Amino acid sequence: MYSFSDKNYSNNSIGKQVKYLKAILSKAFDDGAHSNNIFKKSGIKTLKSDVDHIYLTENELELIYNLDLSHISQLKIFNPNPFYSINY
């Protein structure tokens, strides 16, 4: 049997996958693709844990932004702007 604990996934990662699975099952149920509604029972819960969000301070971001990295040739294609981030 597959175990999420073997992969060291957090409760939030597992919970997100359960949430997606329940949404797919619910849509399929509503569309008549199946008649099994066991996924709606309260015994199947989405796991969620509180997490600590750690961010750099504005001063730390300024220090990174002002670093002189011009001597590192591999960074010529890298955008060193720490204020640019991708949130997902």
C-alpha positions in Angstrom: 0.0 0.0 0.0 1.3 3.5 -0.9 2.1 5.6 2.1 2.5 9.4 2.0 4.5 9.2 5.2 7.2 7.3 3.3 7.7 10.4 1.1 7.7 12.8 4.1 4.8 14.9 2.6 3.3 17.5 4.9 -0.3 17.4 5.9 -0.9 20.5 3.7 0.5 18.7 0.6 -1.6 15.6 1.2 -4.6 17.7 2.0 -4.3 19.6 -1.2 -4.2 16.4 -3.2 -7.3 15.1 -1.3 -9.1 18.3 -2.0 -8.4 18.0 -5.7 -9.4 14.4 -5.8 -12.7 15.2 -4.0 -13.4 18.0 -6.5 -12.8 15.7 -9.4 -15.0 13.0 -7.8 -17.7 15.5 -7.1 -17.8 16.8 -10.6 -17.9 13.3 -12.0 -20.7 12.5 -9.6 -22.7 15.6 -10.7 -22.1 14.7 -14.3 -23.5 11.2 -13.7 -20.2 9.4 -14.4 -20.6 7.4 -11.2 -23.0 7.0 -8.4 -20.6 6.3 -5.5 -20.9 9.1 -3.0 -18.6 7.7 -0.3 -16.2 10.6 -0.9 -18.8 13.0 0.5 -18.7 11.3 4.0 -17.2 13.2 6.9 -14.6 10.4 7.5 -12.6 11.6 4.5 -11.2 14.9 5.6 -8.8 17.3 4.0 -5.7 17.7 6.2 -4.3 21.1 7.0 -1.7 22.3 9.4 -0.6 25.8 10.4 2.8 26.8 8.9 5.3 29.4 9.7 5.8 31.8 6.8 9.4 33.1 6.7 10.2 36.1 4.6 13.3 38.3 4.1 13.1 41.8 5.6 13.3 44.8 3.3 16.8 45.5 4.5 17.9 41.9 3.6 16.3 42.3 0.2 18.2 45.5 -0.4 21.5 43.8 0.6 20.9 41.1 -2.0 19.8 43.6 -4.6 22.9 45.6 -4.1 25.4 42.7 -4.2 28.0 43.0 -6.9 27.9 39.7 -8.7 29.3 40.9 -12.0 32.5 38.8 -11.6 30.4 35.6 -11.8 30.0 34.9 -15.6 27.3 32.2 -15.1 25.0 34.8 -13.6 24.8 36.9 -16.8 21.5 35.3 -17.8 20.1 35.4 -14.2 17.8 38.3 -13.1 19.2 39.1 -9.6 16.2 41.3 -8.7 14.9 39.7 -5.4 11.8 41.9 -5.6 10.6 39.9 -8.5 8.9 36.7 -7.4 6.5 34.1 -8.7 3.8 33.2 -6.3 1.8 30.0 -6.8 
